[in-house]
Amino acid sequence: MACPRRVAGTADTGDADAAVLGYTGAVRRHPLILGLASAALCAWCGWVSAFHRSTVAAEVTWAVSLAAVMAVDLVLWRGTRGMRFGWHLRPADDPWPRPHRGGGGAARRGVAPWVVLFVAALAWDVLGIDTGPHQQHLTISALAQAYRPLNAALLLAWMLAGIGYEAARARAPVGGTGTPTRRVAQDSDPAGPGATLGACLLALGGHPAGPGLLLPSSPPVGIAFWLAVPVTGLLIDLIARRSHGRVASAEELVRFVSTSTVANIALIAAWAFAGYHLFAR
């Protein structure tokens, strides 16, 4: 009996089915991999939180955490260039700021909620240093060292921030966001609002000197404030995703402020310095 002929330009049904099944299996494996990675990351942060700063164990575990984030970021970076062993993320649908939406003024209004949140956190951290001699500082670093669950949550947030930063940049829309962002920046400010906001974020890495006022001396109040900061950030991000481009989401904010190479390097340095200060020494 003659074998059926394969029509030129068509794939064998068995091959097509195998391809579909392989793709479906890969899609189904991703949530499982992400779930296992998330569980391992949470377990790691919980274990590392037992070590206090200025100890060898704290420095070693922070270095391992830093290396893990850098490894994931490298995989994401390779994915943007189509290289092997890279993770390619689907690009975002629209750039931000949206083209023809009012120039630099609209861009500044779009990032204003984030600026207010960052300034409030920075002001609290600075004022938290100005406490009495027998009162616990309400800075995030002091509270995290005093309460292990908060230390674990802070390490988790720090690592996710490092991974999310590169993921946001890897999801730049097709064609890039540099052109519209730079055009808006040139219309409004020679240095660009992205570079200006990047300088503000860099200040979060340390404790600037300045006059301070006494905050409430209750550590639970300080913990409540620092827990409210990421919750507020999530709410801003949720509102931004429903604003049709009027407000920048967290992902869009990252791409916006890191457009400048100088701002990008400054933000990465601030993130690394903050991690060293919070978890190593």
C-alpha positions, -999 to 999 in steps of 0.1 A, spaced: 0 0 0 14 34 -10 22 58 17 2 91 16 21 119 0 28 151 20 17 182 2 45 207 -3 43 236 22 22 218 47 32 201 79 24 166 89 -6 164 112 14 144 138 41 170 138 16 198 142 -1 180 170 32 174 187 41 211 183 9 222 199 12 197 227 48 208 233 37 245 234 8 237 257 32 218 280 56 247 281 28 271 290 16 249 317 51 244 331 57 281 335 32 286 364 47 255 381 82 269 377 72 303 390 54 288 419 84 267 429 107 296 425 84 319 446 83 293 474 120 289 473 125 327 473 102 331 503 119 303 522 153 318 515 143 353 527 128 337 559 160 319 566 183 348 559 162 371 581 177 354 612 211 369 605 219 404 618 239 430 599 277 433 604 281 395 606 299 372 582 267 352 577 247 383 568 273 395 543 276 361 527 238 356 524 234 391 510 260 384 484 242 352 474 209 371 472 226 398 450 241 371 427 207 354 424 190 386 413 218 394 389 215 359 374 178 363 367 184 398 353 210 383 330 185 358 317 160 385 311 186 407 293 196 378 270 160 373 262 157 408 248 184 400 224 172 366 213 202 348 228 203 313 241 194 307 277 173 338 277 138 345 289 119 366 264 90 386 278 61 399 257 66 436 250 42 461 265 14 473 242 19 510 245 48 534 253 47 558 282 43 587 282 17 583 255 26 603 223 8 635 218 -6 637 253 5 672 263 43 669 265 64 672 297 35 686 318 14 655 313 45 633 320 51 651 353 15 648 363 16 611 355 45 604 378 33 628 406 17 601 427 49 581 428 70 612 436 47 619 466 50 583 478 88 583 475 92 617 492 69 606 521 89 575 526 122 594 525 109 621 549 98 594 574 131 576 572 150 609 578 128 620 606 130 585 621 167 591 629 158 620 652 145 601 682 153 601 719 184 584 732 163 555 747 138 552 718 140 529 689 145 545 656 116 542 632 137 539 601 131 509 579 166 496 586 163 498 624 128 482 624 138 454 601 167 444 623 144 444 654 116 424 638 125 392 618 93 390 598 98 426 586 134 418 578 123 388 557 96 409 539 121 437 532 146 413 517 119 398 495 108 433 484 144 442 476 151 411 455 117 415 437 126 451 430 159 441 414 142 415 392 112 437 384 134 465 373 151 445 346 117 428 337 102 463 331 130 473 309 129 440 290 92 446 283 98 479 264 73 482 236 84 473 201 103 503 187 115 513 222 104 540 246 135 562 243 123 583 214 90 596 228 104 599 263 134 619 251 112 641 230 90 649 259 120 656 281 136 679 256 103 699 253 101 705 290 135 702 308 170 701 294 179 674 319 147 655 314 121 647 341 133 611 340 168 621 351 153 644 378 132 617 393 161 593 391 181 617 412 153 617 437 152 579 439 190 578 443 186 598 475 166 569 489 197 548 492 211 567 522 200 591 550 205 627 539 214 651 567 189 678 577 167 691 605 142 666 617 111 665 639 102 637 664 80 610 651 57 589 673 80 567 695 58 536 690 75 509 668 41 495 658 33 529 642 65 527 623 58 492 611 23 502 600 37 531 580 63 509 562 37 483 555 14 510 541 41 522 516 40 491 493 3 488 497 -1 524 485 23 516 456 1 487 446 -30 509 447 -12 536 425 -2 509 401 -38 496 399 -52 530 393 -26 537 367 -35 506 347 -70 519 345 -61 554 337 -55 548 299 -20 563 301 -27 594 322 -8 579 352 23 559 350 22 523 363 51 509 382 65 492 351 61 524 330 77 545 357 108 523 357 112 526 320 106 563 321 131 572 348 158 548 335 158 562 299 190 581 306 221 559 309 233 580 339 199 576 357 200 539 349 234 534 365 225 556 394 193 537 402 211 503 400 239 517 423 213 530 448 195 497 448 227 478 455 238 502 481 205 501 499 207 463 500 242 464 514 231 489 540 200 470 550 212 434 550 250 432 551 266 460 571 
